[in-house]
Amino acid sequence: MKFAAYIWSIILLIGIMFTSCERDDDERDDSSRFEIDTTNVYVDNAYENKLKDSVWYYFRVLSLWENVLTPTNFDLHKMDSLNYLKDNYTKYFQTPGDIIGYLKYLTKASVVGNSVSPNAGSGNNYSFYEDILYSHKKGESRAYDWYSFLDRGGFVSGALQKGYLSGYGMDLSYLQTNPNSSNANLYIRFVEKNSVAYKAGLRRGHQIISLDDDTKIDYDSQKGNNFNTLNNYLYNSTLKVEYKTPEGQTHVANLEYAYNRFADPIFVDTVLDLGTQKVGYIGISSFLSSNALITDKGEIKLFQTRIQDVFNKLSTSNIKDLVVDLRYNGGGSVYTAEILADYMAPNSASGNLMYTNKINAILKQAGFDEEGQDFGPIDFSKKGNLNLSKIYFLVSDETASASEMLINVLSPHMQVYMIGTYKYENNKTVANNTYGKPVGFFPQEIVSSNNLLYVISFQMFNKDKFGDYFDGLKPNTHVWEYKSFLDFGNKDESMLAAALDHIRTGSFSSTVSRSVLPNTNLERKFSRDNVGTRKIQGMFKFPTKKIHL
């Protein structure tokens, strides 16, 4: 982990620059907040020691917030000294994850100052820092790192770059549909196209009646054991699913758990007739890498080929409007987002600026954001024959990262409408923004090819220099997503219906009054963290050359 010689003059310059940017005295003097608990030492595992040192080293150098991390810029060269990181920092942390949690905590402290809880007595535990990071006070900025992670085993690279999908491919949610009961039933809210569940006929809006003949899968029955029984069912090698369609028909599907199968992230692409007008509707669950493999009509093809086929169909169908469903899209490849932007943008955007990147001072001084480099400015290069003046995006608080980027880069060049969702929280109706992640990362291999560190290293800004949406992008209107809980592509489905209504009338209907039950989307944390499809989340760049520092 040796820095190139020319980097040292850069670091010394940066150290001088940052001495004039210190925090206020009251924050600087409260150093106890950042003290590391030194009462325990963890050095028994040589491999883990090396991994912990590497995590600290690269996080310190690559982070967008590198100026608030330790060691200081004046002492940065010491990281190459034998055992310096271990003796001064990493031996007090049990795992690499604990180190990531602590360093992310420092970035939050730099933004929100004294509102950050002290770490005294924490034992440098990852979960302690995670609790602090995910605890947002009212009005508190989220402009800090609560995303960086270590991919041990290559899940992200396998899922994102190769297109692998493991599991049954269905995402479940509890919905309270009986006004006379506080209990909730289990429903399918999303199925990955060409997954095991999809091929068996399971679709959005189907109610799950039983799993392996067990009917006690309602919310009240499962809440008591933290949904462990349900979670176990969804990771079994086989699963019998009894379900009911919105029309009241009951069916049984027998599923076999799949490993590393190719699905299709474009879960719907169709042309809808709206009177004499044709409207294109596409839904994308994630932005796989352009060269990832997917399954389309029984054929294995590149994702970029699938995208090209979709837009060729839309253009030959002479659509006048386009609705893009990103409500469950957590992001993915930046390059794929660029390709989609080039297809969706009007002809007038071609050759104009799409976005720029903000990177830290170390990377900037090394020239990584110069023209033609991996973090240099990107211009539109129009693809396809669509020449739309406006576009509609269906979004939610799960719409994140590269999917937010797509919306943001198109906004200066065409009329962009966003249709979001409501939720009912603390007896109040809340209008959701998108997730709020204008920053991204790239993989840094550490110790071995099985360990890829993803550190937030860049922030993206559109042509109008807008990119500070850490609290999410604000939709033009909101709807109750489950008011009409139908499959994707049905014109009466709540979110699609709102877009079609605007296309037809030129205005959005008022939908703020609560016309569904308070807990219609009961504990979404349930399926996001426990039994949901393991989704790609983030904004990922894969540089054409490795970054060596």
LINNORFEN-V746224 format. One record per residue. N is the residue number from 0. RES is the residue in one small letter. SS is DSSP state (H for helix, E for strand, L for the rest). PHI is phi in degrees with one decimal (* if undefined). OMEGA is omega in whole degrees, 0 to 359 (999 if undefined). Layout:
BEGIN
((N:RES:SS:PHI:OMEGA) (N:RES:SS:PHI:OMEGA))
END
This chain:
BEGIN
((0:m:L:*:181) (1:k:L:-95.5:173) (2:f:L:-75.6:171) (3:a:L:-65.5:187) (4:a:H:-58.5:184) (5:y:H:-68.2:180) (6:i:H:-65.5:187) (7:w:H:-68.3:175) (8:s:H:-66.7:177) (9:i:H:-65.0:183) (10:i:H:-65.4:178) (11:l:H:-62.8:177) (12:l:H:-63.1:180) (13:i:H:-63.5:179) (14:g:H:-59.3:178) (15:i:H:-67.0:181) (16:m:H:-60.4:188) (17:f:H:-80.5:177) (18:t:L:-66.8:180) (19:s:L:-93.0:183) (20:c:L:-123.2:181) (21:e:L:-74.0:178) (22:r:L:-74.6:178) (23:d:L:-58.4:184) (24:d:H:-58.0:184) (25:d:H:-65.8:177) (26:e:H:-78.1:183) (27:r:H:-65.5:182) (28:d:L:-74.9:181) (29:d:L:-86.2:186) (30:s:H:-72.1:182) (31:s:H:-63.5:179) (32:r:H:-64.1:188) (33:f:H:-105.0:182) (34:e:L:-67.0:178) (35:i:L:-89.9:178) (36:d:L:-70.3:184) (37:t:L:-102.8:183) (38:t:L:-77.9:179) (39:n:L:-126.3:180) (40:v:L:-125.1:182) (41:y:L:-126.7:183) (42:v:L:-134.8:186) (43:d:L:-73.3:186) (44:n:L:-104.3:185) (45:a:H:-63.1:180) (46:y:H:-64.5:179) (47:e:H:-65.7:177) (48:n:H:-60.5:180) (49:k:H:-65.6:180) (50:l:H:-65.2:179) (51:k:H:-64.0:178) (52:d:H:-61.1:182) (53:s:H:-66.5:178) (54:v:H:-59.8:182) (55:w:H:-62.4:183) (56:y:H:-58.4:185) (57:y:H:-74.1:176) (58:f:H:-61.4:181) (59:r:H:-62.4:186) (60:v:H:-85.9:188) (61:l:H:-95.0:188) (62:s:L:-61.4:174) (63:l:L:-60.5:180) (64:w:L:-106.5:187) (65:e:H:-59.1:185) (66:n:H:-71.9:179) (67:v:H:-101.5:182) (68:l:L:-95.1:179) (69:t:L:-109.5:0) (70:p:L:-70.4:181) (71:t:L:-67.1:181) (72:n:H:-60.6:178) (73:f:H:-67.3:183) (74:d:H:-104.0:187) (75:l:H:-61.2:182) (76:h:H:-64.3:181) (77:k:H:-67.2:182) (78:m:H:-62.8:178) (79:d:H:-85.8:179) (80:s:L:-75.2:182) (81:l:L:-58.0:176) (82:n:L:65.9:182) (83:y:H:-61.8:182) (84:l:H:-65.3:180) (85:k:H:-63.9:185) (86:d:H:-70.9:185) (87:n:H:-100.8:185) (88:y:L:-137.6:199) (89:t:H:-72.4:182) (90:k:H:-68.4:180) (91:y:H:-90.5:180) (92:f:L:-115.6:186) (93:q:L:-73.5:185) (94:t:L:-135.1:173) (95:p:H:-59.4:178) (96:g:H:-63.1:177) (97:d:H:-63.1:179) (98:i:H:-65.7:179) (99:i:H:-59.7:179) (100:g:H:-60.1:181) (101:y:H:-66.7:182) (102:l:H:-67.4:174) (103:k:H:-64.7:177) (104:y:H:-58.9:179) (105:l:H:-64.0:180) (106:t:H:-68.5:177) (107:k:H:-67.7:180) (108:a:H:-59.0:182) (109:s:H:-70.6:184) (110:v:H:-97.2:188) (111:v:H:-104.8:172) (112:g:H:59.9:190) (113:n:H:-70.8:178) (114:s:H:-76.4:179) (115:v:L:-75.6:180) (116:s:L:-65.3:176) (117:p:L:-69.6:182) (118:n:L:-101.7:181) (119:a:L:-59.3:177) (120:g:L:77.8:184) (121:s:L:-75.9:186) (122:g:L:69.3:180) (123:n:L:53.4:184) (124:n:L:-86.5:183) (125:y:H:-57.8:183) (126:s:H:-64.0:178) (127:f:H:-63.3:181) (128:y:H:-70.0:176) (129:e:H:-61.5:178) (130:d:H:-59.3:179) (131:i:H:-67.6:183) (132:l:H:-64.5:185) (133:y:L:-91.8:177) (134:s:L:-95.6:183) (135:h:L:-102.3:176) (136:k:L:-80.6:182) (137:k:L:-58.1:179) (138:g:L:78.8:183) (139:e:L:-82.4:180) (140:s:L:-67.1:176) (141:r:L:-105.3:184) (142:a:L:-82.2:178) (143:y:L:-150.6:185) (144:d:L:-87.8:169) (145:w:L:-125.8:184) (146:y:L:-126.2:189) (147:s:L:-55.9:183) (148:f:E:-157.9:176) (149:l:E:-111.2:180) (150:d:E:-94.7:179) (151:r:E:-95.6:181) (152:g:L:119.4:173) (153:g:L:78.0:178) (154:f:H:-59.0:185) (155:v:H:-63.3:182) (156:s:H:-64.5:178) (157:g:H:-67.3:182) (158:a:H:-71.9:188) (159:l:H:-83.4:185) (160:q:H:-88.7:181) (161:k:H:-106.5:179) (162:g:L:90.9:183) (163:y:E:-67.9:172) (164:l:E:-133.9:177) (165:s:E:-114.9:179) (166:g:E:108.8:180) (167:y:L:-86.1:176) (168:g:L:84.2:178) (169:m:E:-124.2:181) (170:d:E:-115.4:188) (171:l:E:-109.2:178) (172:s:E:-150.1:173) (173:y:E:-88.0:178) (174:l:E:-124.4:176) (175:q:L:-89.5:187) (176:t:L:-114.0:180) (177:n:L:-101.1:182) (178:p:L:-65.7:182) (179:n:L:-101.4:182) (180:s:L:-141.1:177) (181:s:L:-88.5:179) (182:n:L:-74.8:181) (183:a:L:-141.7:179) (184:n:E:-101.0:185) (185:l:E:-95.1:182) (186:y:E:-130.1:172) (187:i:E:-93.3:178) (188:r:E:-102.1:180) (189:f:E:-157.9:175) (190:v:E:-131.6:177) (191:e:L:-65.7:182) (192:k:E:-63.8:180) (193:n:L:69.3:172) (194:s:L:-78.7:178) (195:v:H:-57.9:181) (196:a:H:-64.0:180) (197:y:H:-62.5:181) (198:k:H:-65.3:179) (199:a:L:-83.8:176) (200:g:L:99.1:179) (201:l:L:-74.9:183) (202:r:L:-142.6:175) (203:r:L:-55.4:178) (204:g:L:94.9:178) (205:h:L:-75.9:176) (206:q:E:-90.3:177) (207:i:E:-83.6:180) (208:i:E:-89.3:179) (209:s:E:-154.0:174) (210:l:E:-124.9:186) (211:d:L:50.0:178) (212:d:L:68.3:177) (213:d:E:-90.7:181) (214:t:L:-91.7:182) (215:k:L:-88.0:181) (216:i:L:-114.7:177) (217:d:L:-67.9:186) (218:y:H:-60.2:183) (219:d:H:-61.1:181) (220:s:H:-70.0:185) (221:q:H:-91.9:183) (222:k:H:-60.3:185) (223:g:L:-61.5:179) (224:n:L:-111.1:176) (225:n:L:58.3:176) (226:f:L:64.4:182) (227:n:H:-63.7:179) (228:t:H:-61.2:179) (229:l:H:-62.6:179) (230:n:H:-59.3:180) (231:n:H:-64.1:178) (232:y:H:-56.8:187) (233:l:L:-79.0:174) (234:y:L:-117.3:175) (235:n:L:-69.1:180) (236:s:L:-69.0:175) (237:t:E:-134.9:181) (238:l:E:-152.6:174) (239:k:E:-96.2:183) (240:v:E:-117.9:171) (241:e:E:-100.3:186) (242:y:E:-141.9:180) (243:k:E:-126.1:180) (244:t:L:-81.0:176) (245:p:L:-58.4:179) (246:e:L:-83.7:177) (247:g:L:94.8:180) (248:q:L:-82.3:181) (249:t:E:-104.6:180) (250:h:E:-137.6:176) (251:v:E:-127.2:176) (252:a:E:-123.4:176) (253:n:E:-108.2:187) (254:l:E:-108.8:172) (255:e:E:-117.4:182) (256:y:L:-60.8:183) (257:a:E:-111.1:176) (258:y:E:-118.4:173) (259:n:E:51.8:175) (260:r:E:-95.9:176) (261:f:E:-94.8:178) (262:a:L:-108.9:179) (263:d:E:-146.0:181) (264:p:L:-67.6:173) (265:i:E:-86.6:190) (266:f:E:-80.9:173) (267:v:E:-153.8:170) (268:d:E:-148.8:186) (269:t:E:-152.4:175) (270:v:E:-116.4:183) (271:l:E:-102.7:175) (272:d:E:-90.5:178) (273:l:E:-120.2:188) (274:g:L:69.3:177) (275:t:L:-89.3:185) (276:q:E:-103.5:178) (277:k:E:-108.9:182) (278:v:E:-122.5:175) (279:g:E:-83.1:179) (280:y:E:-137.1:177) (281:i:E:-128.2:176) (282:g:E:-123.5:183) (283:i:E:-127.3:184) (284:s:L:-84.1:177) (285:s:L:-162.1:179) (286:f:E:-97.3:174) (287:l:L:-63.2:173) (288:s:L:-61.3:185) (289:s:L:-60.8:181) (290:n:L:-96.6:175) (291:a:L:-66.7:180) (292:l:E:-93.3:178) (293:i:E:-135.6:178) (294:t:E:-108.4:179) (295:d:E:-136.6:180) (296:k:L:54.8:178) (297:g:L:81.6:182) (298:e:E:-108.9:175) (299:i:E:-88.1:181) (300:k:E:-145.4:177) (301:l:E:-72.6:180) (302:f:H:-61.5:180) (303:q:H:-65.7:176) (304:t:H:-69.1:177) (305:r:H:-61.1:178) (306:i:H:-61.1:180) (307:q:H:-60.4:180) (308:d:H:-60.4:181) (309:v:H:-61.9:184) (310:f:H:-74.0:172) (311:n:H:-64.7:179) (312:k:H:-63.8:180) (313:l:H:-64.7:182) (314:s:H:-71.3:179) (315:t:H:-70.9:178) (316:s:L:-85.1:177) (317:n:L:57.3:178) (318:i:L:-69.7:178) (319:k:L:-106.7:180) (320:d:E:-138.5:181) (321:l:E:-133.9:175) (322:v:E:-112.6:182) (323:v:E:-115.7:184) (324:d:E:-94.4:179) (325:l:L:-120.3:189) (326:r:L:-61.0:180) (327:y:L:-114.6:185) (328:n:L:-89.7:181) (329:g:L:-88.1:176) (330:g:E:111.4:182) (331:g:E:140.7:187) (332:s:E:-72.7:176) (333:v:H:-64.0:182) (334:y:H:-63.4:177) (335:t:H:-65.4:176) (336:a:H:-61.1:177) (337:e:H:-63.4:179) (338:i:H:-60.9:180) (339:l:H:-63.6:178) (340:a:H:-62.1:179) (341:d:H:-65.9:177) (342:y:H:-75.2:187) (343:m:H:-84.7:185) (344:a:L:-68.3:175) (345:p:L:-71.4:180) (346:n:H:-57.5:184) (347:s:H:-65.9:181) (348:a:H:-80.2:186) (349:s:L:-58.2:182) (350:g:L:88.5:177) (351:n:L:-89.4:184) (352:l:E:-65.6:174) (353:m:E:-91.9:179) (354:y:E:-163.4:172) (355:t:E:-123.9:179) (356:n:E:-113.3:168) (357:k:E:-102.8:178) (358:i:E:-126.8:183) (359:n:L:-74.0:188) (360:a:H:-64.6:180) (361:i:H:-65.2:180) (362:l:H:-67.0:180) (363:k:H:-65.0:179) (364:q:H:-64.3:178) (365:a:L:-82.8:172) (366:g:L:87.5:184) (367:f:L:-72.7:179) (368:d:L:-109.2:178) (369:e:L:-78.4:180) (370:e:L:-52.2:178) (371:g:L:87.7:178) (372:q:L:-87.2:187) (373:d:L:-63.0:180) (374:f:L:-115.6:177) (375:g:L:-78.3:180) (376:p:L:-63.6:180) (377:i:E:-119.4:178) (378:d:E:-103.4:173) (379:f:L:-68.0:172) (380:s:L:-134.8:191) (381:k:L:-52.4:176) (382:k:L:-119.1:175) (383:g:L:74.2:186) (384:n:L:-110.9:176) (385:l:L:-69.3:177) (386:n:L:-136.7:186) (387:l:L:-87.2:175) (388:s:L:-98.9:179) (389:k:E:-146.4:182) (390:i:E:-150.7:180) (391:y:E:-114.6:175) (392:f:E:-116.6:172) (393:l:E:-94.0:188) (394:v:L:-133.6:175) (395:s:L:-150.3:177) (396:d:L:-75.6:173) (397:e:L:-100.6:177) (398:t:L:-75.1:193) (399:a:L:-141.0:165) (400:s:L:57.5:185) (401:a:H:-63.7:177) (402:s:H:-71.9:173) (403:e:H:-66.2:179) (404:m:H:-58.3:180) (405:l:H:-57.4:179) (406:i:H:-63.8:185) (407:n:H:-66.5:183) (408:v:H:-73.7:179) (409:l:H:-80.6:187) (410:s:H:-55.6:180) (411:p:L:-73.2:190) (412:h:L:-113.0:180) (413:m:L:-161.1:177) (414:q:E:-76.2:181) (415:v:E:-112.5:175) (416:y:E:-111.4:175) (417:m:E:-117.8:176) (418:i:E:-111.6:183) (419:g:E:-106.8:185) (420:t:E:-123.7:171) (421:y:E:-97.1:165) (422:k:E:-138.0:181) (423:y:E:-110.4:189) (424:e:E:-139.3:180) (425:n:L:53.1:178) (426:n:L:62.3:179) (427:k:E:-133.7:174) (428:t:E:-83.8:182) (429:v:E:-116.8:177) (430:a:E:-90.8:184) (431:n:L:-73.7:162) (432:n:L:-87.1:170) (433:t:L:-69.9:190) (434:y:L:-61.5:180) (435:g:L:94.3:180) (436:k:L:-141.9:181) (437:p:L:-85.6:184) (438:v:E:-124.0:183) (439:g:E:-149.0:184) (440:f:E:-143.7:174) (441:f:E:-135.4:184) (442:p:E:-77.0:174) (443:q:E:-121.1:180) (444:e:E:-69.2:178) (445:i:L:-130.1:177) (446:v:L:67.0:177) (447:s:L:-150.0:182) (448:s:L:-68.4:178) (449:n:L:-80.6:183) (450:n:E:-117.5:178) (451:l:E:-119.1:180) (452:l:E:-93.6:178) (453:y:E:-113.0:181) (454:v:E:-111.5:177) (455:i:E:-57.7:189) (456:s:E:-128.1:181) (457:f:E:-149.3:175) (458:q:E:-126.5:186) (459:m:E:-107.0:180) (460:f:E:-130.5:181) (461:n:E:-79.3:183) (462:k:L:-57.9:180) (463:d:L:-87.5:179) (464:k:L:64.3:177) (465:f:L:-98.4:179) (466:g:L:-162.0:179) (467:d:L:-96.8:179) (468:y:L:-117.4:179) (469:f:L:-65.7:175) (470:d:L:-97.2:176) (471:g:L:94.2:173) (472:l:L:-84.4:185) (473:k:L:-92.7:179) (474:p:L:-66.4:177) (475:n:L:-75.4:180) (476:t:E:-153.4:181) (477:h:E:-134.6:176) (478:v:E:-135.6:171) (479:w:L:-84.7:188) (480:e:L:-57.4:187) (481:y:L:-97.3:176) (482:k:L:-61.3:174) (483:s:L:-124.6:190) (484:f:L:-87.6:184) (485:l:L:-117.6:183) (486:d:L:-72.1:179) (487:f:L:-62.6:180) (488:g:L:97.9:175) (489:n:L:-74.8:185) (490:k:L:-61.0:180) (491:d:L:-92.1:177) (492:e:L:-60.5:194) (493:s:H:-50.2:187) (494:m:H:-74.8:178) (495:l:H:-64.1:180) (496:a:H:-60.2:179) (497:a:H:-65.0:178) (498:a:H:-66.6:181) (499:l:H:-64.6:179) (500:d:H:-63.5:179) (501:h:H:-68.7:178) (502:i:H:-61.4:182) (503:r:H:-75.1:189) (504:t:H:-111.4:182) (505:g:L:86.2:179) (506:s:L:-145.8:178) (507:f:L:-97.5:177) (508:s:L:-75.1:176) (509:s:L:-73.9:182) (510:t:L:-128.9:188) (511:v:L:-69.4:181) (512:s:L:-64.9:185) (513:r:L:-76.5:181) (514:s:L:-110.9:176) (515:v:L:-130.3:183) (516:l:L:-69.8:184) (517:p:L:-54.7:185) (518:n:L:-106.5:183) (519:t:L:-62.0:176) (520:n:L:-124.4:191) (521:l:E:-66.8:175) (522:e:L:48.8:177) (523:r:L:-59.8:177) (524:k:H:-57.8:179) (525:f:H:-55.0:185) (526:s:H:-83.1:179) (527:r:H:-74.8:186) (528:d:H:-103.6:189) (529:n:H:-103.2:189) (530:v:H:-128.6:180) (531:g:L:-75.6:174) (532:t:L:-58.8:181) (533:r:L:-72.1:189) (534:k:L:-99.1:171) (535:i:L:-75.3:176) (536:q:L:-134.4:178) (537:g:E:139.4:177) (538:m:E:-126.5:192) (539:f:E:-113.7:168) (540:k:E:-108.3:175) (541:f:L:-122.3:187) (542:p:L:-56.2:179) (543:t:L:-72.8:175) (544:k:L:-131.3:180) (545:k:L:-71.1:180) (546:i:L:-92.8:180) (547:h:L:-107.3:178) (548:l:L:-126.9:999))
END
